[in-house]
Amino acid sequence: MNFQPTDTVEVPEQQGRPFRLFIEYKGGKTPSNFAATATAHQAGAGFSAYDKEAEQRVQFDLPLDLIVIGQAFGVAGVTKVADRFEGYYSNLVRDTRTDIMRVFCRGINRPQHQGVYKDIKPQLPMGVGFQHYFIVWNVAAKEIHALQLTVGLSNHIKRAIAEAASVGGRKVRADRVNIFDLLTMENRFYYFRFQNEFIKVDKEGSDWLQGEAYFYPRVKVMTITDAKQVEFLKAEGEKFQNWLSLDILKNTTAAMMPSTDTTQVQAQQPLYEQQYKQPAQHSNAKQVDVPAPSFDDGFPTSEPFNGDLPF
């Protein structure tokens, strides 16, 4: 897609982003010669995020309860150039087919690529590409986060949903689970509890037998259907959608400015510079499952997953 200079477009004033943290998951990739005896703790597997305000990477203790209230897409990744790593990021979008992505390299105050995803995809450096995010309500922190879905984490969640849905003699295959459609069921939200018990798997996500090993926490799948809780989650999701609509408009407008205009509409990005420096600090001890935590006002409670699927 080619962009031509245009007259200034007035963009409505935008409130701050409704979430601070991009949560990342590290699977603790372990070489085959150490895989048999390795633990998730030794491998540094777990959830973490870079807190820009605190200027440090924070770890998330397990169990971690996250409720999916939205989703977004972008470009992200790290590529090696000579002896250093360069991080890339883009603004978030709702539809990669029509929404404009502006891709930045950390430290450079202008976009390196801009356009719809299919047009910029061939230009992206190795290690940088499509990224799917769940927008989640963190039950313990009582705030919204963005959860970065790697291929491994996405497949792990799909397997957990398939297992939870396989009830009453019904068998659901993980490859039938469309993780992009979790928000299509009216008045129901998916609730994932990542427990403090890890599964050792191979690269394909099957139980580890040989080769490289990865670690993923067991996931308990639940749903939120209580009317009061659904109303609350819809309102939180609406905050994100309103922000996203304005951010898409801002980045589309910026992409249409003359190329001599280096004014940057700052995209919201994960911070990569410490991605490989601070492993997550989680125990590999088993955690006895407990009832869902609740707030003073009774939110959220949860019910077991009943097998209904939106796909």
N, C-alpha and C positions, 0 to 999 in steps of 0.2 A: 504494500500500500504506500503510495507517495503522498507526501504532505506538502501543501503549498502555503506560503505566507498568507495570513488572513488578518482581517481587522480584529482588534481586541474583543474578546468575548467576555462579558461580565459574568463572573462565577459567584454564586451566593456564598456568603461567609460560612466557613466550615468550622464546626466544633472539633475539639481534639479527638484523636483516635480513641475509640472506646475500650481499647486493650493496650497493655504495656508490653507484654512478653510474648515472644515466639518460642513455644516449647519445642525442643528437639529431642529425639530419642536416639541413643547410641546403643547398637546391638551387641557391642563387645566382641567384634570379630576376633576369633582366636585361631592361630595356626593349627594345622592338623596334629603336629607333634606334641602340642600341649592340651589339645581339646578334651582328651579323656578325663583328665583330672581337674580341669579349669572350672571355676565357679563364676557366676555373674558378678560377684563382688570383685574378684580378681581381675576380671575382664573390663571392669568399669562400665558395665551396662546400666542404663537407666535414663530417666528424664532430667533435662536441665534446660536453662534459658539464660541468656545474657541480659542482666539488668543494667540498662544504660544509666539509670539514675544512680545506682549504687556502684557502677563501674566494676562489676564483678559477675562471674557466672554463679548462678544459684542452682542448687540441686532440689529436686522434688522427692520427698519421702513417700514411700509406699505404705499402705494402699493410697492410690491417687484416684479420686472420683471426678470424672469429667462428663458433662452432659452436652451433647451436640446441639447447638442452636443456630448454626449457619455454616456456610462453607465459602471458600474463595480460592482463586487460582493466581499463580504468578510464575516468575522465573527466579531460580535461585541456584547457587552452587559455588564450588570452589575449583579453580584450575591452577595448576602449577606452571609458573613461568620462571625459568632458570632455577634459582635456589630459593624462591619464595612462593607463597600461595596468595592468589588474588581472589577476593570474594566478590560475587556478582549478586545483584538483587533487582527486583522490579517492584512497581506498584502492584497492588492486588486488583483483580478484576472479577467480574461475575460470569462473563461469557468470553472464552478465549477466541471465539470465532468473530466477535464484533467489537469487543472492548480493546482499547489501545494500551499496550504495555510499553513502558519506558524502562529500559534495562541500563543500570548503572554499574560501574566498577568502583569498588571502594577507593576513595581518595581522589576520584576524578569528578569534578563538579558539573558534568554534562552527560547526557545519556549516550551510551555506546550504540544502542540499537533502539528503534521504536517502531511500533506497528502492531498488527494483530499477530497472534502467535505463529500461524503457519508461514507468515512472511519473514519473521525474524529467526525462526528455528534453525534454518541452515547456516546462519551467521554466528550462532552462539559457540563459544569455545568448549572444548571437551570438559566434561564435568559440570556443565551448566545447562539447565533445561527446565522442563515443565515441573511445577510444584503444586501439589494439592494441599490445602489447609482445611482442617475443621476449626470452626469458631466454637469454642467450648466455654461452658460455665464451670469454673473450678469451685466445687462444693465447699472445700475447706477454706479457701482464700476469699470466697464470696466475690469473685470478679471474673471478667471475661479474659480469656487467653486465645491465642492462635496456636493450634497444634499442627506442626509440620508432619505430613504423612510421607515417610519414605516408602519405597516399594515393600520393604520387609515389614514395616509396621502396618501398612495398609492390608497386606495379605494376612497378617496375624489377626487383625480385627475381623476380617472376613471369615476366617476359620472359627473365631469365637462366636460370631453371629450364627454361622451354619450349625455349630454344635448346639447352641442354645435353642435353635429352631427345630432341631431334630427330636421331636417329642411325639409320644403316642404312636410309635411305629413309623413315623414319617422321617425320612432321611433327606437332609438338605446338603447339597454339595457346596463347598466354599466357592467354587467358580461360578455358582449361580447368584451369589450375593453381589449386588451392584452397590458399591459403597458410595456412589454419587447420588443415590436416591434415598438416603436415610431420612431426609427431611420432607418427603412427599406424603407422609401419612398425617392426616389432619388430627390435631389434638393429641399427639403422641410424640414424645422425645426419647431418643436413645440415651441410655445412661450406662457408661462403662466404668467399672471399677478395676483398675490395674492393681493386682494384688501383689503382696510381698513374697511371692513364690515364683521362681523362674523356670521356664522350659528351655532345655537345650535343643536347638534345631540345626539342621544343615542349611545350605544356601537356598534350597527350595522351600524351606519351612517345615519339612518333615522331621520326625524325631531323629536326633543325631545318632548315627551309627559309625560314621567315619568321615574323614576330611575336615575342613574348616567348620568351626562351631560358632553359633550365634545364640544370644540369650534374649528371651522375651517374657514379660510377666504374664501369668495367667490372668485372663480377663473374664470377669463376671458381667454378663449382659442383662440389663434391666430396662424397663421403660417407665416413663412418667406419664400418667394419664389423669391425675387428680386435677380438677378444673382450676383451682386456685393456683397450683404450681404451673400448670400449662399457661395460664394467663401471664404469670410472672416471666416465664421463659420466653414467651412470644414478645413481651415488651423489651427484654434484653436483646433478643434477636433483631428487633426493629431498630434499636439504637445502632447496631452494627450496619444494617442495611442502609439506613439513612446516611451514615458516614461514608459507606462505600460508594453510594450513588454520587455524592459530591466529589469524592476523591477521583472517581473515574472521569467525571466532567473536567476536573482541574487538569488531570494528566492528558486528556484528549486535547484540551485547549492549548496546553503547553507544547504538545507535539506539533501543533499547527502554526506555531510561531516561526518567524524567520530564523534561519540557521545561525545568523549572526547574534541573535539574542541568546545569551548564555544563562539567563535567569532560570534557576532550577526550582521546579515545584517538587519539594522533597518527598520522595516515595517513602513509605513506611517499610523498614527492612529488618530482617534478622541480622545479628552481628556475628560475623564469622571469624574475626581475628583470634578468638580464643577457643575455637571449635575443637582443636586437637590438643589443647594444653591442659585442660582440667577435666579429668574423667569424673563421671558421676559417682557419688559415694553412697552406695546402697548396700544393705545387708542382703545376703542370700537366704536368710532364715525364713522358714515357712510362717505364714500368717493365718491364724484361725479367722475364718470369715465372720464378720459381725454385721448387725443390721445397719442399714444406711444411716449416716449421720443426719441430724436434723438441726435446723436453726431454731432460734427462740420462737419464731412465728410458725414453726412446724414444717418449713420447707428445707430441703425436699424430702419427701418420703418416696419410696419406690415400690414397684411390684415386680415379681419374677417375669421374665420374658415369656409371652404366651404363644410364641411361634408365628404370629402374624408377620408377614414380610411385605415391604412395599414394592416388590419386584417378582 
